[in-house]
Amino acid sequence: MINITFPDGNVRQYESGVTGWDIAGSISSRLQQDVLSVGVNDQIWDLTRPITEDASIKLYKWDDPEGRHAFWHSSAHLMAEALEALYPGTKFGIGPAIENGFYYDVDPGEGISIKDADLPAIEKKMTELAAQKSEYIRRPISKNEVLRYFEDKQDEYKVELITDLADGTITTYTQGNFTDLCRGPHLPNTSYIKAIKLLSVAGAYWRGDEKRKQLTRIYGITFPKKKQLDEYLVMLEEAKKRDHRKIGKELQLFAFSQNVGSGLPLWLPRGTQLRLRLEEFLKQIQKKFGYQQVISPHIGSKQLYITSGHWAKYGADSFRPITTPQEGEEFMLKPMNCPHHCEIYKSLGVHSYRDLPIRLAEFGTVYRYEQSGELHGLTRVRGFTQDDAHLFCRPDQIKEEFIKVMDIIFIIFKALDFQNFEAQISLRDKVNREKYIGSEENWERAEQAIIEACQEKGLPAVIEYGEAAFYGPKLDFMVKDALGRRWQLGTIQVDYNLPERFELEYTGEDNKKHRPVMIHRAPFGSMERFVAVLIEHTAGKFPLWLTPDQVVILPISEKFNDYAHSVARTLNDQDIRVQVDDRNEKIGRKIRDNELKRIPYMLIVGEKEAENGEVSVRKQGSGDVGSMKIATFAELIHSEVNSMLNAWQAERAE
């Protein structure tokens, strides 16, 4: 008999060789139907894999990421089986589960292409194969045997992957007529997969190397119920409408130019207004929290990044070093702001423990070379601006600084209506401590400070052991947008590494030299990615305080253009952002066109309004609000903006 410990601490005895599926059945038949994978001592296993020793387990269902991972990983294998049946001789790269669904990179053979039009036939074959209820069979296999198998299949991609693996660690999975190199986990059998949709076809270089062959990447998603697929497809259609690339073009917020270079966004006037307003909003908050703004160059000596360790980490993904007429002198486009901020800390002179914390903030633009196939609108670019800040503090100040940064993040989320968010605390591995730098005492203090900070702020947080960086624990914020999609926004990271590398010091109360703790903090993450998420969250209908154009004035005919422009001047003088649509078009057409521009307020002016010094007000999404004096309307705008912006003061007071 073996002891099985459940998440609530309850312990039950089972015969050695029991499976996760058996354990679920011993609890209830309903659970057995719903469970998809099992966690065994913090490793995710197949439900059908025997457990032969005492273990702590957790049963994962569809609502758990670990359950969906097994489901979608199994679906990738099912798609591969369908492809092999429809396109004999297909060679396979990798086929992982991703956040929403799965993909497989495949080489269908010379002269054969798989297009979007071919996806329905592949879906149909997958449905047929799923109905056969084929078991996913795990098999440990020697390196020589698995190499022979894939060499006989002439699948050079799998052979290359096997070459990198250690003998004794290799497994294959077989379902039906398809065998794949895989660690798992997988579903018990294919019948769990009830609803299938293949989404798109793209190109992907083998192992992400642009110098190697381009494979065909097929994306798909599956569900245990057809209703779930139907709901997902509705959400997907809405997501297409909200695509930040589409809305950004419609609203003239940003653009890309091949003459400038791929992945280098051009911020157009309206987009620049929006971005600067976000920056100013954060600057005002930071000022109240004791931050000091700094500015650092866009380049730095290569030696700076060797000292910081970023050359070793990001060198391969950076733009090539810049040489100068001076022999041996090299500079780099900066991949990170933090080395510059370390030098600023040193340049500020000798620091006492009373001087700390020192909070340095910068909207600093950094550059990393992303492969062209990975670029995607504003979410994946080669040049981006981080709302970076680095806090230099004493170890006993970590908790207080985390709480203050969390306050800033909560203010931002509230002001921008991100109501649904959660956090992940990344800590050291429970057992393997060798890879972490810094003293045990400092790590314990920092980890406990983060946990207590979340508890004090009432922030639900998942703790992930082994996910901390080697130089410190961190706290990440995940936000759900209006469509329920999860985005990582905001990170707070403790760093014991850079203060050591740059030999940063302060004089302690004991009159001895000490290393400060460095905290990296970026509530937006990057301005580019944050704006992209904000566009898709709001569908381009930004809060009134933030939107580039708050008001558009629509004269009902050319006779009232002069009055429209005089109203615009009055509102502009009161710091209200306004434009006039004085095209020679019917008023109905003007209203429809400006609705599409998502401008919050439309002011219609004609003879009655001109005579009375009034405007007729229409609000986006509400229709007619009625007529009012210009001063009354201006007061309405200011009141609405102030109520939004003052919300953070109430948040801070709490």
C-alpha positions in Angstrom: 0.0 0.0 0.0 1.1 3.6 -0.6 0.0 6.9 1.0 -1.6 9.5 -1.3 -1.8 13.0 0.2 -4.4 15.3 -1.2 -4.2 19.2 -1.4 -6.2 19.6 1.8 -3.7 17.4 3.7 -6.0 14.4 3.8 -4.1 11.1 3.4 -5.6 7.9 1.9 -4.0 4.5 1.2 -4.1 2.8 -2.2 -2.5 -0.2 -3.7 0.9 0.5 -5.4 0.2 1.0 -9.1 -3.0 3.1 -8.6 -3.6 5.7 -11.3 -4.9 9.3 -11.1 -8.0 8.0 -12.9 -8.5 5.3 -10.3 -8.1 7.8 -7.5 -10.7 10.2 -9.0 -13.1 7.3 -9.3 -12.7 6.4 -5.7 -13.9 9.9 -4.8 -16.8 10.2 -7.2 -17.9 9.0 -10.7 -18.5 12.7 -11.6 -14.9 13.6 -10.8 -13.6 10.7 -12.8 -15.5 11.9 -15.8 -14.2 15.5 -15.4 -10.5 14.9 -14.5 -8.0 15.4 -17.3 -4.5 15.1 -15.7 -2.9 14.6 -12.3 -0.2 16.4 -10.5 2.2 13.9 -8.8 4.7 15.5 -6.5 4.5 18.8 -8.5 4.9 17.0 -11.8 2.0 16.7 -14.3 1.3 13.1 -15.2 -1.1 11.1 -17.5 -4.2 9.9 -15.6 -3.3 6.3 -16.6 0.3 6.4 -15.4 0.8 4.1 -12.4 1.8 5.7 -9.1 4.1 3.2 -7.2 5.3 5.3 -4.2 4.0 7.6 -1.6 3.0 10.9 -3.3 1.2 14.2 -3.0 -1.3 14.6 -5.8 -3.7 17.1 -7.3 -6.4 16.2 -9.8 -6.8 18.7 -12.7 -10.0 19.4 -14.6 -10.8 21.7 -17.6 -10.8 24.8 -15.4 -7.2 24.1 -14.4 -4.4 25.2 -16.8 -2.8 21.8 -16.2 -5.9 20.0 -17.3 -6.3 22.1 -20.5 -2.6 21.6 -21.3 -3.0 17.8 -21.3 -6.2 18.2 -23.4 -4.6 20.5 -26.0 -1.3 18.6 -26.1 -3.3 15.4 -26.8 -5.2 17.3 -29.5 -1.9 18.3 -31.2 -1.0 14.6 -31.5 -4.5 13.8 -32.9 -4.0 16.5 -35.6 -0.6 15.0 -36.4 -2.2 11.6 -36.8 -4.7 13.1 -39.2 -2.0 14.8 -41.2 0.0 11.6 -41.5 -3.1 9.9 -42.8 -4.0 12.6 -45.3 -0.4 13.6 -46.3 1.7 10.4 -46.1 5.4 11.1 -45.5 4.8 14.3 -43.5 7.6 15.1 -41.1 7.0 16.6 -37.8 8.8 19.3 -35.8 7.2 20.3 -32.5 3.5 20.4 -31.4 3.0 22.0 -28.1 -0.1 23.1 -26.2 -0.2 26.9 -26.0 -2.3 29.4 -23.9 -5.3 28.9 -26.2 -5.1 25.6 -28.1 -2.1 24.1 -29.8 -0.1 24.1 -33.0 2.1 21.7 -34.9 5.1 22.6 -37.1 5.1 20.1 -40.0 6.9 19.5 -43.3 4.4 18.0 -45.7 7.0 17.3 -48.3 8.5 18.9 -51.4 5.9 20.5 -53.6 3.0 20.0 -51.1 1.5 22.9 -49.3 -1.3 23.0 -46.7 -3.5 26.0 -46.9 -6.4 27.4 -44.9 -8.8 25.8 -47.4 -7.5 22.4 -46.5 -8.3 22.7 -42.7 -11.9 21.5 -42.9 -10.7 18.2 -44.3 -8.1 17.8 -41.6 -10.8 18.7 -39.0 -13.0 16.0 -40.4 -10.3 13.4 -40.2 -9.5 14.4 -36.6 -13.1 13.9 -35.7 -13.1 10.4 -37.2 -10.0 9.5 -35.3 -11.2 10.9 -32.0 -14.3 8.7 -32.2 -12.1 5.6 -32.4 -11.3 6.1 -28.7 -7.6 5.3 -29.2 -5.6 5.2 -26.0 -2.5 7.4 -25.6 0.1 4.9 -24.6 3.3 6.1 -22.9 6.5 4.1 -23.5 10.0 4.8 -22.0 12.5 4.0 -24.8 16.2 3.9 -25.2 17.9 6.6 -27.2 19.3 4.1 -29.8 15.9 2.5 -30.3 14.0 5.8 -30.8 16.7 7.1 -33.1 16.3 4.0 -35.3 12.6 4.5 -35.3 12.7 8.1 -36.6 15.6 7.5 -38.9 13.6 4.7 -40.5 10.7 7.2 -40.9 13.2 9.6 -42.4 12.1 12.3 -40.0 15.2 14.4 -39.6 13.5 16.9 -37.3 12.7 14.3 -34.7 16.2 12.8 -35.1 17.7 16.3 -34.4 15.6 16.7 -31.3 16.5 13.2 -30.0 20.2 14.0 -30.4 19.9 16.7 -27.7 18.2 14.3 -25.2 19.9 12.2 -22.5 19.5 8.4 -22.6 17.1 7.2 -19.9 14.9 10.3 -20.1 13.1 9.6 -23.4 9.5 8.6 -23.9 7.2 8.2 -26.8 3.4 8.3 -27.0 1.3 6.3 -29.4 -2.4 6.6 -30.3 -3.9 4.7 -33.2 -1.3 4.6 -36.0 0.7 7.6 -34.8 3.8 7.6 -32.6 5.5 10.7 -31.4 8.5 11.7 -29.3 7.0 13.3 -26.3 7.2 13.8 -22.5 3.4 14.1 -22.1 1.1 14.3 -20.3 -1.9 13.2 -22.3 -5.5 12.2 -22.0 -6.5 8.6 -21.4 -7.9 8.3 -24.9 -9.0 10.4 -27.9 -12.7 10.2 -27.2 -12.4 13.1 -24.7 -11.9 15.5 -27.7 -15.5 16.3 -28.8 -15.2 19.7 -30.6 -12.4 20.6 -33.0 -11.6 23.8 -34.9 -8.4 24.4 -36.9 -7.8 28.1 -36.9 -5.0 29.1 -39.3 -1.9 28.2 -41.2 1.4 30.1 -40.9 5.0 29.7 -41.7 7.6 29.0 -38.9 11.3 28.5 -39.3 12.6 25.2 -37.8 13.8 25.9 -34.3 13.2 29.7 -34.8 16.2 30.0 -37.0 15.7 32.2 -40.1 18.5 30.4 -41.9 16.8 27.0 -41.6 13.8 25.6 -43.5 10.4 27.2 -43.1 7.8 24.7 -41.9 4.0 24.9 -42.0 2.5 25.8 -38.6 -1.1 24.8 -38.1 -3.0 26.3 -35.2 -6.0 24.7 -33.6 -8.2 24.5 -30.6 -10.4 21.8 -29.1 -13.0 21.4 -26.3 -14.7 18.7 -24.4 -18.1 20.1 -25.4 -19.4 21.7 -28.6 -21.1 24.5 -26.7 -17.6 25.6 -25.4 -16.3 25.7 -29.0 -19.3 27.8 -30.1 -18.7 30.3 -27.3 -15.0 30.5 -28.1 -15.7 31.1 -31.8 -18.1 34.0 -30.9 -15.3 35.4 -28.7 -12.8 35.0 -31.5 -15.0 37.0 -33.9 -15.3 39.8 -31.3 -11.5 39.6 -30.8 -11.1 40.2 -34.5 -13.2 43.3 -34.3 -11.1 44.5 -31.4 -7.7 43.7 -33.0 -5.5 46.6 -32.0 -3.9 46.6 -35.4 -7.2 47.1 -37.1 -8.5 49.7 -34.6 -5.1 51.4 -34.5 -5.3 52.0 -38.2 -8.9 53.1 -38.1 -8.2 55.6 -35.3 -4.8 56.7 -36.8 -2.9 55.9 -33.6 0.2 54.2 -35.0 1.7 52.8 -38.2 4.6 50.7 -39.4 6.8 51.5 -42.4 9.2 49.1 -44.2 11.3 52.1 -45.0 11.7 52.7 -41.2 12.0 49.0 -40.4 10.0 46.0 -39.3 8.9 46.1 -35.7 9.6 49.8 -35.2 6.2 51.5 -34.6 5.6 55.1 -35.7 3.3 56.9 -33.2 0.9 59.1 -35.1 -0.4 62.4 -33.6 -3.5 60.8 -32.0 -1.6 57.8 -30.7 1.1 60.1 -29.3 -1.5 62.1 -27.4 -2.9 58.9 -25.9 0.6 57.6 -25.0 1.8 60.9 -23.5 -1.3 61.2 -21.5 -0.7 57.7 -20.0 2.9 58.6 -19.3 1.9 61.9 -17.6 -0.7 60.0 -15.5 1.9 57.7 -14.2 4.4 60.5 -13.7 1.9 62.3 -11.5 1.3 59.2 -9.4 5.0 58.5 -9.1 5.7 62.0 -7.9 3.3 61.5 -5.0 5.1 58.2 -4.2 8.6 59.8 -4.1 10.0 58.9 -7.5 12.6 60.9 -9.2 12.6 61.0 -13.1 15.8 60.3 -14.9 16.8 60.1 -18.6 19.5 57.7 -20.0 20.9 57.3 -23.5 19.5 54.9 -26.1 23.0 53.3 -26.4 25.6 52.2 -23.9 29.1 50.8 -24.0 29.2 47.1 -24.7 31.3 46.8 -21.5 28.3 48.2 -19.5 26.2 45.2 -20.6 29.0 42.8 -20.0 29.2 44.0 -16.4 25.4 43.8 -16.0 25.3 40.3 -17.6 22.8 41.4 -20.2 25.4 40.8 -23.0 25.6 37.1 -22.0 21.8 36.9 -21.7 20.5 39.1 -24.6 23.6 39.3 -26.8 22.2 36.8 -29.3 18.8 38.6 -29.4 20.3 42.1 -29.6 21.1 44.3 -32.5 24.8 44.0 -33.5 27.2 46.2 -31.6 27.9 49.7 -33.0 31.5 50.4 -33.8 33.1 53.8 -33.9 36.2 55.3 -35.6 38.1 54.5 -32.3 39.5 51.1 -32.6 38.1 48.6 -30.2 35.3 50.9 -29.1 31.8 49.3 -29.3 28.3 50.5 -28.3 25.0 48.7 -28.1 21.4 49.8 -28.5 20.3 49.2 -24.9 18.3 46.1 -24.3 17.6 47.1 -20.7 17.4 50.4 -18.7 18.6 48.9 -15.4 22.4 49.1 -16.0 22.1 52.8 -16.7 20.1 53.3 -13.5 22.8 51.5 -11.5 25.3 54.0 -12.8 23.0 56.8 -11.9 22.8 55.5 -8.3 26.5 55.5 -8.1 26.8 59.0 -9.6 24.5 60.4 -6.9 27.4 60.1 -4.4 27.7 58.3 -1.0 24.5 57.0 0.4 23.5 56.6 4.0 20.8 54.1 5.2 18.7 57.2 5.9 18.8 58.1 2.2 17.1 54.9 1.1 14.9 54.1 -0.6 16.0 55.9 -3.8 13.4 55.5 -6.5 14.6 56.3 -10.1 12.0 56.2 -12.9 12.3 56.5 -16.6 10.2 56.0 -19.7 13.2 54.4 -21.4 13.2 52.9 -24.9 15.0 49.6 -25.4 15.8 47.5 -28.4 15.9 43.8 -29.0 16.1 41.9 -32.3 12.9 39.9 -32.6 12.8 37.6 -35.6 10.5 38.9 -38.4 8.1 35.9 -38.0 7.6 36.7 -34.3 6.6 40.4 -34.8 3.0 41.2 -34.1 1.5 44.7 -34.1 2.5 46.6 -30.9 2.6 43.4 -28.8 5.9 42.1 -30.3 8.2 44.8 -31.6 11.9 45.5 -31.9 11.9 48.9 -30.1 9.7 49.5 -27.1 9.5 51.9 -24.2 9.3 50.6 -20.7 7.8 52.5 -17.8 10.8 51.4 -15.9 11.7 52.3 -12.3 14.4 50.9 -10.1 14.1 51.2 -6.3 17.3 50.9 -4.2 16.4 50.0 -0.7 17.5 48.3 2.5 16.4 44.7 3.0 14.0 45.7 5.8 12.2 48.1 3.3 11.3 45.5 0.7 7.7 44.8 2.0 6.8 48.5 2.3 8.1 49.1 -1.2 6.2 46.2 -2.6 3.0 47.5 -1.1 3.6 51.0 -2.5 4.2 49.6 -6.0 1.1 47.5 -5.7 -0.8 50.6 -4.8 0.4 52.2 -8.0 -0.7 49.2 -10.0 -4.1 49.1 -8.4 -4.6 52.8 -9.2 -3.7 52.2 -12.9 -6.0 49.2 -13.2 -8.9 51.1 -11.5 -8.4 54.2 -13.7 -8.5 52.0 -16.9 -11.3 49.7 -15.8 -9.2 46.5 -15.5 -11.4 45.0 -12.8 -10.5 41.3 -13.1 -6.9 40.6 -12.2 -4.8 38.1 -10.2 -1.2 37.7 -9.3 1.6 35.1 -9.3 4.4 35.0 -6.7 7.5 33.3 -8.1 9.7 31.8 -5.4 12.8 29.6 -5.3 12.7 25.9 -5.8 11.9 24.2 -2.5 14.9 21.9 -2.8 17.5 23.1 -5.3 18.9 26.3 -3.9 22.4 26.2 -5.6 21.5 28.4 -8.6 20.3 31.4 -6.5 22.6 34.2 -5.6 22.3 36.2 -2.4 22.1 35.0 1.2 19.5 32.6 2.6 18.5 35.3 5.1 17.8 37.9 2.4 15.9 35.5 0.2 13.7 34.4 3.2 13.0 38.0 4.1 12.2 39.0 0.5 9.9 36.0 -0.2 8.1 36.5 3.1 7.7 40.2 2.3 6.1 39.5 -1.0 3.6 37.0 0.5 2.7 39.3 3.4 2.3 42.3 1.0 -0.2 40.4 -1.0 -2.1 39.2 2.1 -2.2 42.8 3.5 -3.6 44.2 0.2 -6.1 41.3 -0.1 -4.6 40.3 -3.5 -5.3 36.7 -4.5 -2.0 35.3 -5.5 -0.8 31.9 -6.8 2.6 30.8 -5.4 4.8 29.1 -8.0 8.0 27.4 -6.5 11.0 27.3 -8.8 9.8 30.2 -11.0 12.0 32.9 -9.3 14.9 34.3 -11.3 18.3 33.3 -10.0 18.7 36.9 -8.7 15.4 37.3 -6.8 11.7 36.5 -6.3 9.0 38.4 -8.2 5.3 39.3 -8.4 3.5 39.3 -11.7 0.1 40.7 -12.4 -2.3 39.0 -14.8 -5.3 40.9 -16.1 -8.4 39.6 -17.8 -9.7 41.9 -20.5 -13.3 42.4 -21.6 -13.2 39.1 -23.6 -11.8 37.1 -20.7 -8.3 36.8 -22.2 -5.4 36.9 -19.8 -2.6 39.3 -20.2 0.5 39.8 -18.1 0.7 43.4 -17.1 3.0 44.7 -14.4 5.9 43.1 -12.7 7.8 43.7 -9.4 11.1 41.9 -9.3 13.7 41.7 -6.4 17.3 41.8 -7.6 20.4 40.9 -5.6 22.5 40.4 -8.7 23.0 43.9 -10.2 23.9 45.6 -6.9 26.7 43.0 -6.6 27.8 43.3 -10.2 28.0 47.1 -10.0 29.3 47.2 -6.4 26.5 49.4 -5.2 26.7 50.5 -1.6 25.2 52.4 1.2 26.5 53.1 4.7 24.4 51.3 7.3 23.4 52.3 10.8 26.5 50.3 12.0 28.7 52.6 9.9 29.6 49.7 7.7 29.2 49.3 3.9 26.1 47.3 2.7 24.6 46.3 -0.6 21.2 47.8 -1.3 18.4 45.6 -2.6 17.3 46.6 -6.1 13.6 46.3 -7.1 12.6 46.4 -10.8 9.1 47.7 -11.4 7.1 48.3 -14.5 3.3 48.7 -14.1 2.6 49.1 -17.8 5.3 46.7 -18.8 5.9 48.5 -22.1 3.9 51.4 -23.5 3.5 49.6 -26.9 2.1 46.3 -25.4 0.0 48.1 -22.8 -1.6 50.3 -25.5 -2.3 47.3 -27.6 -4.0 45.5 -24.6 -5.9 48.7 -23.8 -7.2 49.1 -27.3 -8.5 45.5 -27.4 -9.9 45.8 -23.8 -11.9 48.9 -24.7 -12.5 48.2 -28.4 -11.0 51.7 -28.9 -13.5 53.4 -26.7 -11.0 54.9 -24.3 -11.9 56.6 -21.0 -12.8 60.3 -21.5 -9.7 61.5 -19.7 -7.4 59.5 -22.0 -9.0 59.5 -25.4 -7.2 61.6 -28.1 -10.5 63.4 -29.2 -13.0 64.0 -26.5 -15.5 66.0 -28.6 -16.4 66.4 -32.2 -18.6 69.3 -33.4 -21.0 68.6 -36.3 -22.5 71.7 -38.0 -25.8 70.6 -39.8 -24.8 72.7 -42.8 -22.0 75.0 -44.0 -23.9 78.1 -42.7 -23.0 77.0 -39.2 -19.3 76.2 -39.7 -18.2 79.5 -38.2 -20.3 78.9 -35.0 -18.9 75.3 -34.8 -15.3 76.7 -34.9 -16.1 79.3 -32.3 -17.5 76.6 -30.0 -14.3 74.6 -30.6 -12.1 77.6 -29.7 -14.1 78.1 -26.5 -13.7 74.4 -25.5 -10.0 74.3 -26.5 -9.4 77.3 -24.3 -10.8 75.2 -21.4 -8.4 72.3 -22.2 -11.0 70.1 -23.9 -9.8 68.2 -26.9 -12.1 68.9 -29.8 -12.3 68.8 -33.5 -14.8 70.1 -36.1 -16.3 67.9 -38.8 -17.2 70.6 -41.4 -17.4 68.4 -44.4 -20.1 69.1 -46.9 -22.1 66.0 -45.9 -25.6 65.3 -44.5 -25.7 65.3 -40.7 -26.8 61.7 -40.6 -23.6 60.7 -42.4 -21.5 62.8 -40.1 -23.0 61.1 -37.0 -22.5 57.6 -38.4 -18.9 58.3 -39.4 -18.0 59.8 -36.1 -19.6 57.0 -34.2 -17.1 54.7 -35.9 -14.3 57.0 -34.7 -15.4 56.2 -31.1 -15.3 59.9 -30.1 -17.2 60.1 -26.7 -19.2 63.3 -27.4 -20.8 64.7 -30.5 -22.1 68.3 -30.5 -24.6 69.1 -33.2 -25.0 72.8 -34.0 -27.6 74.5 -36.2 -29.7 77.6 -36.2 -31.3 77.1 -32.8 -28.0 76.3 -31.1 -26.3 79.3 -32.7 -29.0 81.7 -31.6 -29.0 80.5 -28.0 -25.3 79.9 -27.6 -25.9 76.2 -27.0 -24.9 72.8 -28.3 -27.0 69.7 -28.8 -25.2 66.8 -27.1 -25.0 63.2 -28.2 -23.0 60.7 -26.1 -21.3 57.6 -27.5 -23.5 54.6 -26.7 -26.3 56.7 -25.1 -27.6 58.8 -27.9 -29.2 62.3 -27.3 -28.4 63.9 -24.0 -30.2 67.2 -24.9 -29.2 70.8 -25.5 -27.1 72.9 -23.1 -25.0 76.0 -22.8 -21.4 75.7 -23.9 -20.2 76.5 -20.3 -22.5 73.8 -18.9 -21.2 71.2 -21.4 -17.6 72.2 -20.5 -18.4 71.7 -16.8 -19.9 68.3 -17.6 -16.7 67.2 -19.4 -14.4 68.4 -16.6 -16.6 66.8 -13.9 -16.5 63.5 -15.7 -12.8 63.6 -16.2 -12.1 64.7 -12.6 -14.2 61.9 -11.2 -12.2 59.4 -13.2 -8.8 60.8 -12.3 -9.7 61.4 -8.6 -10.5 57.7 -8.2 -6.9 57.0 -7.6 -6.8 59.4 -4.7 -9.6 57.4 -3.1 -7.7 54.2 -3.8 -4.6 55.7 -2.1 -6.6 56.8 0.9 -8.0 53.3 1.4 
